[in-house]
Structures are given as structure tokens and as C-alpha cells.
Amino acid sequence: MHADMIIVGAGMVGSTLALAMQSSGLEILVIDGGPMRLEPFDAGAPFEARVSALSMASQRVLERLNAWSGIAARRSSPYRDMHVWDGAGTGNIHFSAASMHAETLGHIVENRVVQDALLEQLHESTIGLLANARLEQLRRSGREWLLTLEDGRELRAPLLIAADGANSAVRRLVGTATREWDYLHHAIVTSVHTEKPNKATAWQRFTDDGPLAFLPLASDKPDEHWSSIVWSTVPSEVERLMALDDSQFCVELGKAFEQRLGKVLHSDRRVAIPLRQRHAKRYIEQGLALIGDAAHSIHPLAGQGVNLGFLDAAVLAEVLLHALERGESPADERVLSRYERRRMPHNLAMMAAMEGFERLFQADPLPVRWLRNAGLNWVDDMPEAKALFVRQALGLSGELPPLAKP
């Protein structure tokens, strides 16, 4: 089977790139190891543990690909405010959409909702889809990539896109070098029902062991107040917390969160995820580009991972479409390097910022604690400084691709 471009991975980022390229005239094939089935949405089903904090820029990308309406038809939770505070001190900071004359800071959306909305558009398109296709071997064959699947089928294309996640098979088989390190933390993610409403606010407390975030989820039952939590802490503590029964876990969670939303009344099934930062030394080579988590994975501190991936897809689509207009080969390394030059500095800057925050709030020395708390309070009193943070949260900083522009 031959295509002009093969995208390995039909996740949120790979699907976004495919849809962004559907008017290119290229024959595009998206392959994935899963079934790529579109399941009916059940509004009464429990929230999925994995959620994303979609920025305004990500929303614009999804709107232009006609996927946002599918998200809105299922469920999403806008948030207008964010409260961050140091659990070991007095520092706190409050961000609001109103300060930027915006309606929201973003939307908390379950990953499966985003994925289904994108799959819906893929199934309605002319883009080729190959489900249950697990990549076994990969090599160059002349000017093309030759992909061999587990079942023996062979695929060929001059342009290959790795969108197959943090443990990318493409990246491994090609031998792309990465810089990576373990945070020595795991994150517990789940959905919880609290005594008090979440006020369409994202809450984040920095504890001695790691950050704890409560992200608002919109419930269709007015007497139920739901939030998605991301609790990052050391592995031994995660093991202890995961071993607790639900009622004990809720008590521990309420204490760690300082009862900001009252008692935690119920917890859905918990999932523990090891945290590891990873960044590919190169995003591209001849006929190959890495996007999303295949190129970079960061601490879930601010929920920016998928937003970086959406911008990767939008920028790569812009670069490839411009190349086609100029009569250039989209598989040319010089073309693909334009994508790398634009996205790598931005992604590295975000990774460095998240790493800096994580280390700052893990620091124990008293002078560092004092400076940390003083700094939070100082920024909270500086509207101009806060506006920069809000623009970053909205995804409005830096050079935006056409799909993400107002």
C-alpha cells in the first residue's frame, strides 16, 4: 500500500495534522494500533481520568477543523479563574479571564471526548484510515519509508509523521536520540465529587512532595460538584495512597487540598502514572517529522502537553502546505527543518519553565521558601506580569500558525 504521507498514531495530535492536511491534494494514510472506532457518547457515563486543559489557541485549531462542535455536543468544562498557592507558606496568586477581557482561560475536556470529536471528522473525510495496524519494522527504501506491520503488510510513503506518543515506536525504530530524565514522581489522576462547587476555577496547591491540581468538570446534575485531580508526589506516597480504600483516599485528598472545596465525597477509579520528561534532539530528518509527545513530553503541571502538540500539528501543516504551493517536496529535509526551527525553541522554553516551577516548589531551604512566597504575592499585585501568564495560558504568545490565529 502506498501513500504520499503516512501518519503513525491517530491520537489527538496525529488526527489534527491529518485533518489540517486534507485539502492538500496529498494521499494521506493514518494508521493506529487501536480500533479507531467511534463509540456513542453516554452523557451519564463517569468522567474519564485523563483530561486536558485546552487553551484558546487549541480551541481555535479544533474549531477550524470542525471538531470543536463535536466536543461541545459531548461535554467540556470552561474555567474562568485559576488559584495557585504554596501549601508550605503564604504565597498565592489568582489569574482571571476577565483581566484579559476573555470569557474563559480554557476548557477542561476529557481526552476521549477530544479524540472522538476528531475521529468523527476523520471518518467523514476522504483520509485513509488503517486500524489495528501495529508497526513492527521501519527502514528507508530509496526515497521512501518502508513500514512493515505485525501482520506482515507493507506500507510505503516518502513522508512519515510520528504522532504515536511518548513511547513512540517510530522514534525508537529510526533511532532518534532523546534527552530524558525521571522526575522521581508519579501522578494520581481521577475524578472526584466535592461538597462545594468548583466555581469554574482551576485550583493548584504546591505541597512539599509535589503539586496537587483540582480542575473543574461541568456536571449535568446541579447538586453534584465534580473536579479532575492530578496529584503529583513521590512513588512511595503514591503506592500508599493507591492502596487506600475510596473513603480513606477522599479524606487524605481533602486534607492535602486544605478542604478548599469542602469534603471530598467520592472518588472514581484512580490511575497512577510515572512522570518522565523527554525531548527528541531532532524533530526531523529526510522524509520524517516527530510531533506531539513523540517529540516532547513534559510535567503535567499546567496541562500544556497537548496544547504544544496541537501547535506542532498546526505549524507542520502550515509549513507543508506552503511548500506544496511553491512546488517543493514536503518530504525534503530543508522544508521540514522550517517546522523544527519554529517549534523546538517554543517547546524547550515551555519545558524549561515547567521544570523551573517544579524545582522551585520542591526547594526546602528557608530563604528559597521566603523568596518563593514573596514572589507569588508580588506577581499577584502586578497586573502587567499576570497578563503575561494569562496570555501564555490562553496560548496567545509567540508566533501563531494560521489555524490558531484569531
C-alpha positions in Angstrom: 0.0 0.0 0.0 1.4 3.4 -1.0 0.5 6.9 0.2 2.1 10.4 -0.1 2.1 10.8 3.7 1.7 8.3 6.4 0.8 9.5 9.9 1.5 6.9 12.6 -0.8 7.5 15.5 -4.5 8.5 15.4 -4.4 10.3 18.7 -5.4 13.9 19.2 -2.3 15.3 17.6 -2.0 12.9 14.7 -5.7 13.3 13.9 -5.3 17.1 14.0 -2.5 17.0 11.5 -4.4 14.7 9.1 -7.5 17.0 9.1 -5.3 20.1 8.7 -3.8 18.5 5.6 -7.0 17.1 4.0 -7.2 19.8 1.3 -3.5 19.4 0.4 -4.1 17.1 -2.6 -1.8 14.5 -0.9 -2.9 10.9 -0.4 -2.8 10.7 3.4 -3.0 7.5 5.4 -3.4 7.4 9.2 -2.5 4.2 10.9 -3.0 3.2 14.5 -2.6 0.1 16.7 -6.1 0.6 18.1 -9.6 0.0 16.5 -10.2 3.7 15.6 -13.9 3.0 16.4 -16.3 5.9 17.1 -18.3 4.9 20.2 -21.6 6.6 21.0 -21.2 9.1 23.8 -23.0 8.4 27.1 -23.6 11.7 28.9 -24.3 9.7 32.1 -21.0 7.8 32.0 -18.3 8.6 34.6 -15.7 11.2 33.6 -12.5 9.8 32.1 -9.5 10.0 34.3 -7.3 11.6 31.7 -8.2 15.2 30.8 -6.6 18.1 29.0 -6.7 21.8 29.7 -7.3 23.1 26.2 -6.1 26.7 25.6 -7.8 29.3 23.4 -5.3 28.6 20.6 -6.1 24.8 20.7 -9.8 25.7 20.7 -9.3 27.8 17.5 -7.4 24.9 15.8 -10.2 22.5 16.7 -12.9 24.9 15.6 -11.3 25.4 12.2 -11.2 21.6 11.7 -14.9 21.4 12.6 -14.1 19.3 15.7 -15.0 21.8 18.4 -18.7 21.4 17.8 -18.3 17.6 18.5 -16.6 18.4 21.8 -19.4 20.9 22.7 -22.0 18.3 21.8 -20.5 15.9 24.3 -19.1 17.7 27.3 -16.5 20.3 28.2 -15.9 22.5 31.2 -14.8 26.1 30.7 -12.8 27.7 33.5 -12.6 31.4 34.1 -10.2 31.6 37.1 -7.1 29.9 38.4 -5.9 30.0 42.0 -2.3 28.8 42.8 -0.8 28.8 46.3 2.1 27.5 48.3 0.9 24.9 50.8 4.1 25.5 52.9 3.8 29.3 53.1 1.6 32.3 52.5 2.2 32.9 48.8 -0.7 32.8 46.4 -1.7 34.1 43.0 -5.0 34.5 41.2 -5.5 34.6 37.4 -8.7 35.5 35.7 -10.0 35.6 32.2 -11.8 38.9 32.9 -8.4 40.6 33.3 -7.7 39.9 29.6 -11.3 40.7 28.6 -11.7 37.0 27.7 -14.6 34.7 28.5 -12.5 31.8 29.7 -8.9 30.8 30.4 -9.6 27.5 28.6 -11.6 24.3 28.8 -11.1 21.1 30.7 -12.0 18.3 28.4 -11.7 14.5 28.7 -9.2 13.1 26.3 -11.6 10.6 24.9 -14.1 13.5 24.1 -11.5 15.3 22.1 -10.4 12.1 20.4 -14.0 11.1 19.4 -14.7 14.6 18.0 -11.6 14.4 15.8 -12.3 10.8 14.8 -15.8 11.9 13.8 -14.3 14.3 11.3 -11.7 11.7 10.1 -14.5 9.2 9.4 -16.4 11.8 7.4 -13.3 12.8 5.4 -11.5 11.1 2.4 -8.4 10.5 4.5 -7.3 6.8 4.5 -7.6 5.1 7.9 -5.9 1.8 8.8 -6.9 0.5 12.3 -5.3 -2.3 14.3 -2.1 -1.6 12.4 0.9 -2.2 14.7 4.3 -1.1 13.4 6.9 -3.9 13.5 9.7 -2.7 11.3 10.8 0.5 9.6 13.5 1.3 7.1 14.5 3.6 4.3 13.9 2.1 0.8 15.2 4.5 -1.8 13.4 7.9 -1.3 10.6 6.3 0.7 10.0 4.8 4.1 9.0 1.1 4.1 6.8 0.2 7.1 6.2 -3.4 8.0 3.2 -4.2 10.2 2.9 -7.1 12.7 0.6 -8.9 10.3 3.2 -8.7 7.5 1.5 -6.0 5.5 3.9 -3.4 4.0 3.2 0.3 3.5 5.3 2.9 1.6 5.5 6.7 1.7 8.0 9.4 1.1 6.8 11.4 4.1 6.4 9.7 7.5 4.9 11.5 10.6 5.5 10.1 14.1 2.5 11.0 16.2 2.5 7.8 18.2 3.0 9.2 21.7 5.7 9.4 24.4 6.8 5.8 23.8 6.9 6.3 20.0 7.7 3.1 18.0 8.7 5.3 15.1 11.2 7.3 17.1 12.6 4.0 18.6 12.9 2.2 15.2 14.5 5.2 13.5 16.9 5.6 16.4 16.2 9.3 17.1 18.2 10.4 20.2 16.4 11.9 23.1 17.3 13.8 26.3 15.2 12.4 29.2 15.1 12.1 32.9 12.7 10.7 35.5 11.0 13.3 37.8 11.1 10.7 40.6 7.4 11.4 40.9 4.2 9.7 39.9 0.8 11.3 39.3 -2.5 10.0 40.6 -5.4 11.1 38.3 -9.1 10.6 38.8 -12.4 12.5 39.1 -13.8 13.4 42.5 -17.1 14.7 43.8 -16.7 17.5 46.3 -19.0 19.1 48.9 -18.7 22.6 47.4 -18.9 23.8 43.7 -15.7 24.3 41.8 -16.7 27.8 40.7 -15.4 27.2 37.2 -11.9 27.6 38.7 -8.7 25.6 38.3 -7.0 25.2 41.7 -3.4 24.2 42.3 -1.7 23.8 45.6 2.1 23.2 45.8 2.9 20.7 48.6 6.2 19.6 50.0 6.0 16.5 47.8 4.6 17.9 44.6 1.7 19.8 43.1 -2.0 18.9 43.5 -4.4 20.3 41.0 -8.2 20.3 41.0 -9.6 21.0 37.5 -13.3 21.8 37.2 -15.6 19.4 35.5 -19.1 20.5 34.5 -21.8 18.2 35.7 -25.4 18.0 34.3 -26.6 17.4 37.9 -26.7 20.7 39.8 -26.2 19.0 43.2 -23.0 17.2 42.2 -19.7 19.1 42.1 -17.0 17.3 40.1 -13.3 18.0 39.5 -10.5 16.2 37.8 -7.4 15.8 40.0 -3.8 15.5 39.2 -1.8 14.7 42.4 1.9 14.5 41.8 4.1 13.0 44.6 6.9 10.6 45.4 6.4 6.9 44.3 6.3 5.6 47.9 3.5 8.0 48.8 1.6 7.2 45.6 1.9 3.5 46.5 0.4 4.2 49.9 -2.4 6.4 48.5 -3.3 3.9 45.8 -3.6 1.1 48.4 -6.3 3.1 50.4 -9.9 2.4 50.0 -12.0 5.2 48.5 -13.2 6.7 51.7 -9.7 6.9 53.2 -8.3 8.3 49.9 -11.0 11.0 49.9 -10.1 12.0 53.5 -6.4 12.2 52.6 -7.1 14.2 49.4 -9.3 16.7 51.3 -6.5 17.3 53.8 -3.9 17.7 51.1 -6.2 20.2 49.4 -6.9 22.1 52.6 -10.6 21.5 52.2 -10.8 24.3 49.7 -13.9 22.7 48.1 -15.2 21.2 51.4 -15.1 17.4 51.9 -14.2 15.1 49.1 -17.3 12.9 49.0 -16.4 10.4 46.3 -13.5 9.3 44.1 -13.8 7.5 40.8 -11.2 4.8 39.8 -7.7 6.1 40.4 -4.8 5.7 37.9 -1.1 6.2 38.7 1.2 7.5 36.0 5.0 7.7 36.3 6.3 11.2 35.3 9.2 11.4 32.9 10.4 14.3 30.8 11.6 13.6 27.3 12.7 15.7 24.4 14.0 14.5 21.0 17.3 16.1 20.0 15.9 16.4 16.4 12.3 16.6 15.3 13.1 15.9 11.7 15.2 14.1 9.1 14.7 13.5 5.4 11.1 12.4 5.0 10.3 12.3 8.7 8.9 14.6 11.4 8.0 14.0 15.0 5.1 15.8 16.6 3.4 15.9 20.0 4.5 13.5 22.7 6.7 11.6 20.2 8.9 14.8 20.1 8.5 16.0 23.7 6.7 15.1 26.9 6.6 17.4 29.9 5.4 17.6 33.5 1.6 17.8 33.7 2.0 20.8 35.9 0.0 23.2 33.8 -1.7 20.8 31.4 0.2 22.3 28.5 1.3 19.0 26.8 -1.5 18.6 24.4 -1.6 22.3 23.6 2.1 22.1 22.5 1.1 19.1 20.3 -1.8 20.9 18.6 0.6 23.8 17.8 3.1 21.3 16.4 0.4 19.9 14.1 -0.8 23.4 13.1 2.7 24.6 12.3 3.7 21.5 10.4 0.6 21.7 8.3 1.3 25.4 7.5 4.9 24.5 6.5 3.9 21.6 4.3 1.0 23.5 2.6 3.3 26.4 1.8 5.9 24.1 0.4 3.3 22.4 -1.9 2.2 25.9 -3.1 5.8 26.7 -4.0 6.3 23.3 -5.8 8.7 22.0 -3.1 8.7 18.4 -1.9 7.1 18.2 1.5 9.5 15.3 2.4 12.5 17.5 1.8 14.6 17.9 4.9 15.0 21.6 4.2 11.2 22.0 4.2 10.8 20.0 7.4 13.5 22.0 9.1 11.3 25.1 9.0 8.9 23.3 11.3 11.7 22.3 13.6 13.1 25.8 13.8 9.7 27.2 14.8 8.6 24.6 17.3 11.7 23.4 19.1 12.6 26.7 20.8 9.0 27.2 21.9 8.7 23.7 23.3 12.0 23.9 25.0 11.1 27.2 26.7 7.8 25.7 28.0 9.6 22.6 29.2 12.2 24.7 31.0 9.5 26.8 32.6 7.7 23.8 33.9 10.9 22.3 35.2 11.8 25.5 36.9 8.4 25.7 38.6 8.6 22.1 39.7 12.1 22.5 41.2 11.3 25.9 42.8 8.4 24.5 44.8 10.4 21.4 45.8 13.1 23.6 47.3 13.4 23.2 51.1 15.8 26.0 52.3 14.0 28.7 54.2 15.4 31.6 52.1 14.1 29.9 49.0 10.7 29.4 50.6 10.6 33.0 51.6 11.5 34.2 48.1 9.0 31.9 46.6 6.1 33.2 48.7 7.2 36.8 48.3 7.5 36.3 44.5 4.0 34.8 44.2 2.5 37.7 46.2 4.5 40.3 44.3 3.3 38.9 40.9 -0.3 38.8 42.2 -0.1 42.6 42.8 1.3 43.2 39.3 -1.4 43.2 36.6 1.1 43.5 33.8 3.1 40.5 34.9 -0.1 38.4 35.5 -1.3 39.4 32.0 1.8 37.7 30.5 1.0 34.4 32.4 -2.7 34.6 31.2 -1.6 35.1 27.6 0.6 32.0 27.9 -2.3 30.0 29.4 -4.5 31.2 26.5 -1.8 30.1 24.1 -1.7 33.5 22.6 2.1 34.2 23.0 4.7 33.8 20.2 4.2 33.3 16.5 0.9 31.5 15.9 0.1 29.4 12.8 -2.9 30.4 10.8 -5.1 27.6 12.3 -4.6 29.1 15.8 -4.9 32.8 15.0 -7.9 34.9 15.8 
